[in-house]
């Protein structure tokens, strides 16, 4: 799925908004196992994909799902919440998340 940098930029902007929407809501949801800082709430993936791909093609759903899976595998939930806080304060998406997006956009179909 080779997609140009313009789409990557647009998708990154979409994800910025997604993080603000999804993670603002997620701030009130705590993982069921407080001893595991990487434990994401069970509903988080579906909420992420629904927000990320809202009104978009099925390609966006695949890329959003892939991106979330990479985030969950590599970023503890507490850090995920911190990224949301920083985005609300106007910071840009971290490079590692942009890398995840790019990897998902360029993944073979």
Biopython code that builds the backbone (N, CA, C, O; Angstrom):
import numpy as np
from Bio.PDB.StructureBuilder import StructureBuilder

atoms = [
    (1, "UNK", "N", (0.848, -1.167, 0.000)),
    (1, "UNK", "CA", (0.000, 0.000, 0.000)),
    (1, "UNK", "C", (0.896, 1.233, 0.000)),
    (1, "UNK", "O", (1.061, 1.861, 1.046)),
    (2, "UNK", "N", (1.467, 1.592, -1.115)),
    (2, "UNK", "CA", (2.338, 2.756, -1.216)),
    (2, "UNK", "C", (1.488, 4.012, -1.350)),
    (2, "UNK", "O", (0.702, 4.149, -2.288)),
    (3, "UNK", "N", (1.657, 4.926, -0.398)),
    (3, "UNK", "CA", (0.894, 6.169, -0.398)),
    (3, "UNK", "C", (1.877, 7.303, -0.167)),
    (3, "UNK", "O", (2.792, 7.175, 0.646)),
    (4, "UNK", "N", (1.699, 8.399, -0.866)),
    (4, "UNK", "CA", (2.634, 9.508, -0.827)),
    (4, "UNK", "C", (2.704, 10.244, 0.492)),
    (4, "UNK", "O", (1.899, 10.013, 1.395)),
    (5, "UNK", "N", (3.667, 11.125, 0.591)),
    (5, "UNK", "CA", (3.894, 11.861, 1.831)),
    (5, "UNK", "C", (2.742, 12.810, 2.157)),
    (5, "UNK", "O", (2.505, 13.116, 3.326)),
    (6, "UNK", "N", (2.026, 13.276, 1.139)),
    (6, "UNK", "CA", (0.871, 14.134, 1.394)),
    (6, "UNK", "C", (-0.181, 13.367, 2.187)),
    (6, "UNK", "O", (-0.782, 13.906, 3.116)),
    (7, "UNK", "N", (-0.401, 12.115, 1.818)),
    (7, "UNK", "CA", (-1.368, 11.297, 2.540)),
    (7, "UNK", "C", (-0.859, 11.013, 3.949)),
    (7, "UNK", "O", (-1.633, 11.020, 4.906)),
    (8, "UNK", "N", (0.451, 10.761, 4.077)),
    (8, "UNK", "CA", (1.031, 10.541, 5.399)),
    (8, "UNK", "C", (0.809, 11.767, 6.273)),
    (8, "UNK", "O", (0.441, 11.641, 7.441)),
    (9, "UNK", "N", (1.029, 12.942, 5.717)),
    (9, "UNK", "CA", (0.811, 14.174, 6.467)),
    (9, "UNK", "C", (-0.649, 14.315, 6.865)),
    (9, "UNK", "O", (-0.961, 14.638, 8.011)),
    (10, "UNK", "N", (-1.548, 14.070, 5.906)),
    (10, "UNK", "CA", (-2.980, 14.157, 6.197)),
    (10, "UNK", "C", (-3.368, 13.143, 7.265)),
    (10, "UNK", "O", (-4.135, 13.451, 8.176)),
    (11, "UNK", "N", (-2.834, 11.935, 7.144)),
    (11, "UNK", "CA", (-3.146, 10.898, 8.120)),
    (11, "UNK", "C", (-2.586, 11.281, 9.482)),
    (11, "UNK", "O", (-3.234, 11.056, 10.505)),
    (12, "UNK", "N", (-1.402, 11.851, 9.504)),
    (12, "UNK", "CA", (-0.822, 12.315, 10.761)),
    (12, "UNK", "C", (-1.685, 13.376, 11.419)),
    (12, "UNK", "O", (-1.874, 13.365, 12.635)),
    (13, "UNK", "N", (-2.207, 14.286, 10.619)),
    (13, "UNK", "CA", (-3.107, 15.307, 11.156)),
    (13, "UNK", "C", (-4.381, 14.672, 11.678)),
    (13, "UNK", "O", (-4.892, 15.052, 12.731)),
    (14, "UNK", "N", (-4.886, 13.705, 10.936)),
    (14, "UNK", "CA", (-6.072, 12.971, 11.364)),
    (14, "UNK", "C", (-5.800, 12.291, 12.703)),
    (14, "UNK", "O", (-6.629, 12.346, 13.612)),
    (15, "UNK", "N", (-4.644, 11.656, 12.822)),
    (15, "UNK", "CA", (-4.308, 10.977, 14.067)),
    (15, "UNK", "C", (-4.127, 11.961, 15.207)),
    (15, "UNK", "O", (-4.453, 11.643, 16.350)),
    (16, "UNK", "N", (-3.612, 13.156, 14.920)),
    (16, "UNK", "CA", (-3.494, 14.160, 15.976)),
    (16, "UNK", "C", (-4.861, 14.458, 16.551)),
    (16, "UNK", "O", (-5.041, 14.495, 17.768)),
    (17, "UNK", "N", (-5.817, 14.669, 15.675)),
    (17, "UNK", "CA", (-7.188, 14.892, 16.123)),
    (17, "UNK", "C", (-7.741, 13.676, 16.830)),
    (17, "UNK", "O", (-8.458, 13.790, 17.825)),
    (18, "UNK", "N", (-7.405, 12.518, 16.312)),
    (18, "UNK", "CA", (-7.840, 11.269, 16.918)),
    (18, "UNK", "C", (-7.306, 11.154, 18.332)),
    (18, "UNK", "O", (-8.048, 10.812, 19.253)),
    (19, "UNK", "N", (-6.032, 11.435, 18.510)),
    (19, "UNK", "CA", (-5.457, 11.346, 19.841)),
    (19, "UNK", "C", (-6.179, 12.288, 20.787)),
    (19, "UNK", "O", (-6.476, 11.933, 21.928)),
    (20, "UNK", "N", (-6.457, 13.484, 20.308)),
    (20, "UNK", "CA", (-7.155, 14.432, 21.169)),
    (20, "UNK", "C", (-8.527, 13.906, 21.547)),
    (20, "UNK", "O", (-8.923, 13.986, 22.710)),
    (21, "UNK", "N", (-9.262, 13.366, 20.570)),
    (21, "UNK", "CA", (-10.605, 12.858, 20.848)),
    (21, "UNK", "C", (-10.561, 11.566, 21.656)),
    (21, "UNK", "O", (-11.217, 11.453, 22.691)),
    (22, "UNK", "N", (-9.806, 10.617, 21.194)),
    (22, "UNK", "CA", (-9.776, 9.305, 21.834)),
    (22, "UNK", "C", (-9.095, 9.352, 23.184)),
    (22, "UNK", "O", (-9.603, 8.790, 24.154)),
    (23, "UNK", "N", (-7.962, 10.009, 23.262)),
    (23, "UNK", "CA", (-7.215, 9.987, 24.506)),
    (23, "UNK", "C", (-7.818, 10.899, 25.550)),
    (23, "UNK", "O", (-7.620, 10.669, 26.743)),
    (24, "UNK", "N", (-8.537, 11.910, 25.151)),
    (24, "UNK", "CA", (-9.229, 12.725, 26.143)),
    (24, "UNK", "C", (-10.231, 11.849, 26.872)),
    (24, "UNK", "O", (-10.335, 11.903, 28.097)),
    (25, "UNK", "N", (-10.964, 11.046, 26.125)),
    (25, "UNK", "CA", (-11.919, 10.121, 26.712)),
    (25, "UNK", "C", (-11.173, 9.036, 27.498)),
    (25, "UNK", "O", (-11.614, 8.640, 28.577)),
    (26, "UNK", "N", (-10.066, 8.566, 26.972)),
    (26, "UNK", "CA", (-9.324, 7.486, 27.613)),
    (26, "UNK", "C", (-8.721, 7.913, 28.947)),
    (26, "UNK", "O", (-8.464, 7.070, 29.807)),
    (27, "UNK", "N", (-8.496, 9.195, 29.124)),
    (27, "UNK", "CA", (-7.925, 9.670, 30.381)),
    (27, "UNK", "C", (-8.776, 9.244, 31.576)),
    (27, "UNK", "O", (-8.250, 9.069, 32.675)),
    (28, "UNK", "N", (-10.078, 9.075, 31.375)),
    (28, "UNK", "CA", (-10.965, 8.709, 32.466)),
    (28, "UNK", "C", (-11.099, 7.205, 32.623)),
    (28, "UNK", "O", (-11.693, 6.741, 33.596)),
    (29, "UNK", "N", (-10.563, 6.435, 31.692)),
    (29, "UNK", "CA", (-10.657, 4.979, 31.731)),
    (29, "UNK", "C", (-9.316, 4.427, 32.186)),
    (29, "UNK", "O", (-8.295, 4.653, 31.538)),
    (30, "UNK", "N", (-9.318, 3.722, 33.270)),
    (30, "UNK", "CA", (-8.089, 3.141, 33.776)),
    (30, "UNK", "C", (-8.040, 1.665, 33.422)),
    (30, "UNK", "O", (-9.075, 1.000, 33.406)),
    (31, "UNK", "N", (-6.860, 1.146, 33.140)),
    (31, "UNK", "CA", (-6.740, -0.281, 32.890)),
    (31, "UNK", "C", (-7.236, -1.071, 34.095)),
    (31, "UNK", "O", (-7.145, -0.605, 35.231)),
    (32, "UNK", "N", (-7.759, -2.268, 33.844)),
    (32, "UNK", "CA", (-8.297, -3.071, 34.923)),
    (32, "UNK", "C", (-7.210, -3.585, 35.857)),
    (32, "UNK", "O", (-7.478, -3.846, 37.030)),
    (33, "UNK", "N", (-5.996, -3.734, 35.359)),
    (33, "UNK", "CA", (-4.881, -4.216, 36.160)),
    (33, "UNK", "C", (-3.923, -3.056, 36.410)),
    (33, "UNK", "O", (-3.086, -2.750, 35.561)),
    (34, "UNK", "N", (-4.038, -2.422, 37.547)),
    (34, "UNK", "CA", (-3.241, -1.229, 37.829)),
    (34, "UNK", "C", (-1.756, -1.520, 37.968)),
    (34, "UNK", "O", (-0.943, -0.598, 37.903)),
    (35, "UNK", "N", (-1.380, -2.793, 38.158)),
    (35, "UNK", "CA", (0.029, -3.139, 38.276)),
    (35, "UNK", "C", (0.730, -3.163, 36.929)),
    (35, "UNK", "O", (1.960, -3.159, 36.879)),
    (36, "UNK", "N", (-0.021, -3.187, 35.834)),
    (36, "UNK", "CA", (0.563, -3.277, 34.502)),
    (36, "UNK", "C", (0.351, -1.956, 33.775)),
    (36, "UNK", "O", (-0.745, -1.684, 33.283)),
    (37, "UNK", "N", (1.404, -1.128, 33.705)),
    (37, "UNK", "CA", (1.262, 0.187, 33.086)),
    (37, "UNK", "C", (1.080, 0.103, 31.578)),
    (37, "UNK", "O", (0.775, 1.113, 30.944)),
    (38, "UNK", "N", (1.262, -1.082, 30.986)),
    (38, "UNK", "CA", (1.057, -1.237, 29.553)),
    (38, "UNK", "C", (-0.328, -1.803, 29.244)),
    (38, "UNK", "O", (-0.637, -2.073, 28.084)),
    (39, "UNK", "N", (-1.164, -1.984, 30.264)),
    (39, "UNK", "CA", (-2.494, -2.556, 30.061)),
    (39, "UNK", "C", (-3.439, -1.484, 29.528)),
    (39, "UNK", "O", (-3.804, -0.546, 30.238)),
    (40, "UNK", "N", (-3.824, -1.641, 28.273)),
    (40, "UNK", "CA", (-4.777, -0.719, 27.664)),
    (40, "UNK", "C", (-6.185, -1.211, 27.963)),
    (40, "UNK", "O", (-6.416, -2.420, 27.994)),
    (41, "UNK", "N", (-7.135, -0.301, 28.185)),
    (41, "UNK", "CA", (-8.522, -0.742, 28.350)),
    (41, "UNK", "C", (-8.964, -1.532, 27.118)),
    (41, "UNK", "O", (-8.566, -1.214, 25.997)),
    (42, "UNK", "N", (-9.780, -2.550, 27.327)),
    (42, "UNK", "CA", (-10.201, -3.428, 26.234)),
    (42, "UNK", "C", (-10.889, -2.668, 25.109)),
    (42, "UNK", "O", (-10.782, -3.061, 23.947)),
    (43, "UNK", "N", (-11.578, -1.611, 25.425)),
    (43, "UNK", "CA", (-12.335, -0.850, 24.424)),
    (43, "UNK", "C", (-11.478, 0.132, 23.630)),
    (43, "UNK", "O", (-11.960, 0.736, 22.672)),
    (44, "UNK", "N", (-10.229, 0.296, 24.012)),
    (44, "UNK", "CA", (-9.388, 1.350, 23.420)),
    (44, "UNK", "C", (-9.142, 1.165, 21.921)),
    (44, "UNK", "O", (-9.179, 2.138, 21.168)),
    (45, "UNK", "N", (-8.891, -0.065, 21.479)),
    (45, "UNK", "CA", (-8.584, -0.301, 20.060)),
    (45, "UNK", "C", (-9.772, 0.087, 19.182)),
    (45, "UNK", "O", (-9.610, 0.785, 18.181)),
    (46, "UNK", "N", (-10.960, -0.365, 19.560)),
    (46, "UNK", "CA", (-12.154, -0.065, 18.761)),
    (46, "UNK", "C", (-12.394, 1.440, 18.735)),
    (46, "UNK", "O", (-12.702, 1.994, 17.679)),
    (47, "UNK", "N", (-12.259, 2.110, 19.879)),
    (47, "UNK", "CA", (-12.465, 3.564, 19.937)),
    (47, "UNK", "C", (-11.439, 4.284, 19.067)),
    (47, "UNK", "O", (-11.772, 5.246, 18.375)),
    (48, "UNK", "N", (-10.203, 3.822, 19.102)),
    (48, "UNK", "CA", (-9.138, 4.413, 18.303)),
    (48, "UNK", "C", (-9.461, 4.302, 16.814)),
    (48, "UNK", "O", (-9.389, 5.289, 16.082)),
    (49, "UNK", "N", (-9.818, 3.099, 16.374)),
    (49, "UNK", "CA", (-10.113, 2.877, 14.950)),
    (49, "UNK", "C", (-11.343, 3.665, 14.531)),
    (49, "UNK", "O", (-11.345, 4.285, 13.467)),
    (50, "UNK", "N", (-12.386, 3.651, 15.348)),
    (50, "UNK", "CA", (-13.602, 4.392, 14.999)),
    (50, "UNK", "C", (-13.336, 5.884, 14.860)),
    (50, "UNK", "O", (-13.848, 6.522, 13.941)),
    (51, "UNK", "N", (-12.543, 6.441, 15.759)),
    (51, "UNK", "CA", (-12.223, 7.870, 15.686)),
    (51, "UNK", "C", (-11.294, 8.169, 14.520)),
    (51, "UNK", "O", (-11.484, 9.142, 13.790)),
    (52, "UNK", "N", (-10.297, 7.324, 14.357)),
    (52, "UNK", "CA", (-9.270, 7.533, 13.333)),
    (52, "UNK", "C", (-9.847, 7.428, 11.924)),
    (52, "UNK", "O", (-9.519, 8.233, 11.052)),
    (53, "UNK", "N", (-10.704, 6.439, 11.704)),
    (53, "UNK", "CA", (-11.195, 6.156, 10.351)),
    (53, "UNK", "C", (-12.591, 6.709, 10.100)),
    (53, "UNK", "O", (-13.197, 6.409, 9.071)),
    (54, "UNK", "N", (-13.099, 7.496, 11.005)),
    (54, "UNK", "CA", (-14.455, 8.030, 10.861)),
    (54, "UNK", "C", (-14.637, 8.749, 9.529)),
    (54, "UNK", "O", (-13.941, 9.719, 9.229)),
    (55, "UNK", "N", (-15.575, 8.260, 8.746)),
    (55, "UNK", "CA", (-15.873, 8.875, 7.454)),
    (55, "UNK", "C", (-14.861, 8.581, 6.370)),
    (55, "UNK", "O", (-14.939, 9.164, 5.288)),
    (56, "UNK", "N", (-13.913, 7.695, 6.625)),
    (56, "UNK", "CA", (-12.867, 7.385, 5.658)),
    (56, "UNK", "C", (-13.097, 6.012, 5.039)),
    (56, "UNK", "O", (-14.014, 5.289, 5.426)),
    (57, "UNK", "N", (-12.269, 5.673, 4.095)),
    (57, "UNK", "CA", (-12.365, 4.384, 3.410)),
    (57, "UNK", "C", (-11.904, 3.255, 4.327)),
    (57, "UNK", "O", (-11.352, 3.493, 5.402)),
    (58, "UNK", "N", (-12.137, 2.037, 3.888)),
    (58, "UNK", "CA", (-11.708, 0.874, 4.657)),
    (58, "UNK", "C", (-10.181, 0.823, 4.773)),
    (58, "UNK", "O", (-9.649, 0.223, 5.706)),
    (59, "UNK", "N", (-9.484, 1.448, 3.834)),
    (59, "UNK", "CA", (-8.020, 1.521, 3.921)),
    (59, "UNK", "C", (-7.609, 2.220, 5.206)),
    (59, "UNK", "O", (-6.658, 1.799, 5.865)),
    (60, "UNK", "N", (-8.314, 3.282, 5.569)),
    (60, "UNK", "CA", (-7.999, 3.994, 6.797)),
    (60, "UNK", "C", (-8.221, 3.094, 8.004)),
    (60, "UNK", "O", (-7.443, 3.139, 8.956)),
    (61, "UNK", "N", (-9.274, 2.273, 7.981)),
    (61, "UNK", "CA", (-9.528, 1.363, 9.105)),
    (61, "UNK", "C", (-8.355, 0.411, 9.290)),
    (61, "UNK", "O", (-7.924, 0.159, 10.415)),
    (62, "UNK", "N", (-7.843, -0.113, 8.190)),
    (62, "UNK", "CA", (-6.698, -1.036, 8.256)),
    (62, "UNK", "C", (-5.465, -0.313, 8.800)),
    (62, "UNK", "O", (-4.778, -0.826, 9.683)),
    (63, "UNK", "N", (-5.192, 0.867, 8.276)),
    (63, "UNK", "CA", (-4.015, 1.626, 8.715)),
    (63, "UNK", "C", (-4.180, 2.061, 10.169)),
    (63, "UNK", "O", (-3.219, 2.011, 10.936)),
    (64, "UNK", "N", (-5.361, 2.480, 10.553)),
    (64, "UNK", "CA", (-5.603, 2.884, 11.942)),
    (64, "UNK", "C", (-5.429, 1.696, 12.886)),
    (64, "UNK", "O", (-4.824, 1.832, 13.949)),
    (65, "UNK", "N", (-5.956, 0.538, 12.504)),
    (65, "UNK", "CA", (-5.800, -0.656, 13.323)),
    (65, "UNK", "C", (-4.340, -1.056, 13.464)),
    (65, "UNK", "O", (-3.875, -1.389, 14.555)),
    (66, "UNK", "N", (-3.639, -1.019, 12.369)),
    (66, "UNK", "CA", (-2.202, -1.332, 12.364)),
    (66, "UNK", "C", (-1.437, -0.355, 13.256)),
    (66, "UNK", "O", (-0.577, -0.763, 14.037)),
    (67, "UNK", "N", (-1.750, 0.928, 13.139)),
    (67, "UNK", "CA", (-1.075, 1.953, 13.931)),
    (67, "UNK", "C", (-1.331, 1.729, 15.413)),
    (67, "UNK", "O", (-0.406, 1.796, 16.222)),
    (68, "UNK", "N", (-2.583, 1.463, 15.771)),
    (68, "UNK", "CA", (-2.893, 1.222, 17.180)),
    (68, "UNK", "C", (-2.136, 0.006, 17.703)),
    (68, "UNK", "O", (-1.591, 0.037, 18.807)),
    (69, "UNK", "N", (-2.102, -1.057, 16.914)),
    (69, "UNK", "CA", (-1.408, -2.271, 17.342)),
    (69, "UNK", "C", (0.077, -1.992, 17.606)),
    (69, "UNK", "O", (0.651, -2.515, 18.561)),
    (70, "UNK", "N", (0.692, -1.164, 16.755)),
    (70, "UNK", "CA", (2.100, -0.807, 16.955)),
    (70, "UNK", "C", (2.270, 0.072, 18.197)),
    (70, "UNK", "O", (3.224, -0.094, 18.958)),
    (71, "UNK", "N", (1.345, 0.998, 18.392)),
    (71, "UNK", "CA", (1.395, 1.849, 19.587)),
    (71, "UNK", "C", (1.287, 0.985, 20.838)),
    (71, "UNK", "O", (2.089, 1.112, 21.763)),
    (72, "UNK", "N", (0.291, 0.107, 20.856)),
    (72, "UNK", "CA", (0.058, -0.736, 22.033)),
    (72, "UNK", "C", (1.251, -1.648, 22.317)),
    (72, "UNK", "O", (1.603, -1.872, 23.475)),
    (73, "UNK", "N", (1.866, -2.168, 21.271)),
    (73, "UNK", "CA", (3.003, -3.077, 21.439)),
    (73, "UNK", "C", (4.272, -2.364, 21.898)),
    (73, "UNK", "O", (5.162, -2.989, 22.476)),
    (74, "UNK", "N", (4.358, -1.065, 21.642)),
    (74, "UNK", "CA", (5.611, -0.346, 21.880)),
    (74, "UNK", "C", (5.538, 0.777, 22.904)),
    (74, "UNK", "O", (6.575, 1.253, 23.366)),
    (75, "UNK", "N", (4.341, 1.209, 23.267)),
    (75, "UNK", "CA", (4.205, 2.365, 24.147)),
    (75, "UNK", "C", (3.312, 1.980, 25.332)),
    (75, "UNK", "O", (2.157, 1.603, 25.137)),
    (76, "UNK", "N", (3.834, 2.071, 26.544)),
    (76, "UNK", "CA", (3.002, 1.797, 27.718)),
    (76, "UNK", "C", (1.795, 2.742, 27.757)),
    (76, "UNK", "O", (1.864, 3.876, 27.283)),
    (77, "UNK", "N", (0.706, 2.258, 28.323)),
    (77, "UNK", "CA", (-0.525, 3.047, 28.356)),
    (77, "UNK", "C", (-0.316, 4.399, 29.040)),
    (77, "UNK", "O", (-0.876, 5.405, 28.606)),
    (78, "UNK", "N", (0.478, 4.426, 30.093)),
    (78, "UNK", "CA", (0.728, 5.696, 30.789)),
    (78, "UNK", "C", (1.423, 6.700, 29.863)),
    (78, "UNK", "O", (1.139, 7.897, 29.922)),
    (79, "UNK", "N", (2.323, 6.221, 29.017)),
    (79, "UNK", "CA", (3.000, 7.112, 28.068)),
    (79, "UNK", "C", (2.028, 7.541, 26.968)),
    (79, "UNK", "O", (2.084, 8.679, 26.500)),
    (80, "UNK", "N", (1.152, 6.651, 26.560)),
    (80, "UNK", "CA", (0.095, 6.954, 25.580)),
    (80, "UNK", "C", (-0.768, 8.099, 26.099)),
    (80, "UNK", "O", (-1.125, 9.004, 25.345)),
    (81, "UNK", "N", (-1.101, 8.058, 27.382)),
    (81, "UNK", "CA", (-1.882, 9.136, 27.986)),
    (81, "UNK", "C", (-1.082, 10.438, 28.033)),
    (81, "UNK", "O", (-1.644, 11.518, 27.852)),
    (82, "UNK", "N", (0.210, 10.341, 28.273)),
    (82, "UNK", "CA", (1.070, 11.523, 28.297)),
    (82, "UNK", "C", (1.162, 12.160, 26.911)),
    (82, "UNK", "O", (1.171, 13.384, 26.789)),
    (83, "UNK", "N", (1.230, 11.342, 25.881)),
    (83, "UNK", "CA", (1.230, 11.861, 24.503)),
    (83, "UNK", "C", (-0.049, 12.652, 24.259)),
    (83, "UNK", "O", (-0.016, 13.720, 23.648)),
    (84, "UNK", "N", (-1.171, 12.131, 24.733)),
    (84, "UNK", "CA", (-2.451, 12.829, 24.573)),
    (84, "UNK", "C", (-2.418, 14.194, 25.247)),
    (84, "UNK", "O", (-2.888, 15.185, 24.689)),
    (85, "UNK", "N", (-1.858, 14.234, 26.451)),
    (85, "UNK", "CA", (-1.777, 15.502, 27.180)),
    (85, "UNK", "C", (-0.947, 16.511, 26.391)),
    (85, "UNK", "O", (-1.327, 17.675, 26.267)),
    (86, "UNK", "N", (0.187, 16.059, 25.858)),
    (86, "UNK", "CA", (1.065, 16.948, 25.097)),
    (86, "UNK", "C", (0.397, 17.421, 23.811)),
    (86, "UNK", "O", (0.575, 18.570, 23.408)),
    (87, "UNK", "N", (-0.366, 16.551, 23.169)),
    (87, "UNK", "CA", (-1.077, 16.955, 21.952)),
    (87, "UNK", "C", (-2.121, 18.022, 22.276)),
    (87, "UNK", "O", (-2.304, 18.968, 21.510)),
    (88, "UNK", "N", (-2.797, 17.872, 23.397)),
    (88, "UNK", "CA", (-3.783, 18.884, 23.809)),
    (88, "UNK", "C", (-3.114, 20.225, 24.057)),
    (88, "UNK", "O", (-3.738, 21.275, 23.905)),
    (89, "UNK", "N", (-1.849, 20.189, 24.436)),
    (89, "UNK", "CA", (-1.086, 21.420, 24.680)),
    (89, "UNK", "C", (-0.460, 21.964, 23.401)),
    (89, "UNK", "O", (0.247, 22.971, 23.434)),
    (90, "UNK", "N", (-0.715, 21.301, 22.274)),
    (90, "UNK", "CA", (-0.259, 21.814, 20.998)),
    (90, "UNK", "C", (0.994, 21.180, 20.429)),
    (90, "UNK", "O", (1.459, 21.594, 19.367)),
    (91, "UNK", "N", (1.550, 20.194, 21.100)),
    (91, "UNK", "CA", (2.726, 19.531, 20.555)),
    (91, "UNK", "C", (2.342, 18.640, 19.381)),
    (91, "UNK", "O", (1.183, 18.250, 19.235)),
    (92, "UNK", "N", (3.320, 18.325, 18.554)),
    (92, "UNK", "CA", (3.097, 17.461, 17.396)),
    (92, "UNK", "C", (3.200, 16.002, 17.807)),
    (92, "UNK", "O", (3.688, 15.671, 18.888)),
    (93, "UNK", "N", (2.721, 15.126, 16.902)),
    (93, "UNK", "CA", (2.866, 13.692, 17.146)),
    (93, "UNK", "C", (4.345, 13.343, 17.270)),
    (93, "UNK", "O", (5.166, 13.859, 16.511)),
    (94, "UNK", "N", (4.692, 12.481, 18.211)),
    (94, "UNK", "CA", (6.088, 12.054, 18.339)),
    (94, "UNK", "C", (6.544, 11.285, 17.100)),
    (94, "UNK", "O", (5.740, 10.664, 16.406)),
    (95, "UNK", "N", (7.833, 11.338, 16.842)),
    (95, "UNK", "CA", (8.393, 10.685, 15.666)),
    (95, "UNK", "C", (8.101, 9.191, 15.635)),
    (95, "UNK", "O", (7.845, 8.639, 14.565)),
    (96, "UNK", "N", (8.132, 8.527, 16.785)),
    (96, "UNK", "CA", (7.896, 7.080, 16.766)),
    (96, "UNK", "C", (6.480, 6.754, 16.286)),
    (96, "UNK", "O", (6.281, 5.739, 15.618)),
    (97, "UNK", "N", (5.517, 7.574, 16.605)),
    (97, "UNK", "CA", (4.146, 7.327, 16.131)),
    (97, "UNK", "C", (4.055, 7.630, 14.642)),
    (97, "UNK", "O", (3.388, 6.901, 13.908)),
    (98, "UNK", "N", (4.704, 8.679, 14.188)),
    (98, "UNK", "CA", (4.738, 8.954, 12.748)),
    (98, "UNK", "C", (5.393, 7.793, 12.000)),
    (98, "UNK", "O", (4.977, 7.446, 10.895)),
    (99, "UNK", "N", (6.411, 7.200, 12.606)),
    (99, "UNK", "CA", (7.062, 6.032, 12.002)),
    (99, "UNK", "C", (6.086, 4.863, 11.927)),
    (99, "UNK", "O", (6.024, 4.166, 10.914)),
    (100, "UNK", "N", (5.323, 4.647, 13.000)),
    (100, "UNK", "CA", (4.318, 3.576, 12.987)),
    (100, "UNK", "C", (3.312, 3.802, 11.854)),
    (100, "UNK", "O", (2.973, 2.868, 11.127)),
    (101, "UNK", "N", (2.841, 5.033, 11.706)),
    (101, "UNK", "CA", (1.881, 5.364, 10.655)),
    (101, "UNK", "C", (2.488, 5.052, 9.294)),
    (101, "UNK", "O", (1.852, 4.415, 8.455)),
    (102, "UNK", "N", (3.712, 5.498, 9.082)),
    (102, "UNK", "CA", (4.388, 5.283, 7.801)),
    (102, "UNK", "C", (4.555, 3.787, 7.524)),
    (102, "UNK", "O", (4.321, 3.333, 6.404)),
    (103, "UNK", "N", (4.954, 3.032, 8.530)),
    (103, "UNK", "CA", (5.101, 1.589, 8.350)),
    (103, "UNK", "C", (3.763, 0.957, 7.967)),
    (103, "UNK", "O", (3.718, 0.073, 7.112)),
    (104, "UNK", "N", (2.690, 1.397, 8.585)),
    (104, "UNK", "CA", (1.363, 0.836, 8.290)),
    (104, "UNK", "C", (0.879, 1.266, 6.906)),
    (104, "UNK", "O", (0.248, 0.482, 6.196)),
    (105, "UNK", "N", (1.171, 2.502, 6.524)),
    (105, "UNK", "CA", (0.771, 2.973, 5.198)),
    (105, "UNK", "C", (1.500, 2.220, 4.091)),
    (105, "UNK", "O", (0.958, 2.007, 3.007)),
    (106, "UNK", "N", (2.726, 1.824, 4.377)),
    (106, "UNK", "CA", (3.542, 1.172, 3.369)),
    (106, "UNK", "C", (3.569, -0.349, 3.488)),
    (106, "UNK", "O", (4.325, -1.021, 2.787)),
    (107, "UNK", "N", (2.747, -0.882, 4.372)),
    (107, "UNK", "CA", (2.684, -2.345, 4.535)),
    (107, "UNK", "C", (2.054, -2.973, 3.306)),
    (107, "UNK", "O", (1.154, -2.393, 2.700)),
    (108, "UNK", "N", (2.520, -4.150, 2.940)),
    (108, "UNK", "CA", (1.893, -4.839, 1.796)),
    (108, "UNK", "C", (0.436, -5.154, 2.118)),
    (108, "UNK", "O", (0.081, -5.420, 3.266)),
    (109, "UNK", "N", (-0.379, -5.120, 1.105)),
    (109, "UNK", "CA", (-1.811, -5.384, 1.304)),
    (109, "UNK", "C", (-2.076, -6.838, 1.589)),
    (109, "UNK", "O", (-3.227, -7.230, 1.781)),
]
sb = StructureBuilder()
sb.init_structure("model")
sb.init_model(0)
sb.init_chain("A")
sb.init_seg("    ")
for serial, (resi, resn, name, xyz) in enumerate(atoms, 1):
    if name == "N":
        sb.init_residue(resn, " ", resi, " ")
    sb.init_atom(name, np.array(xyz, "f"), 0.0, 1.0, " ", f" {name:<3s}", serial, name[0])
structure = sb.get_structure()
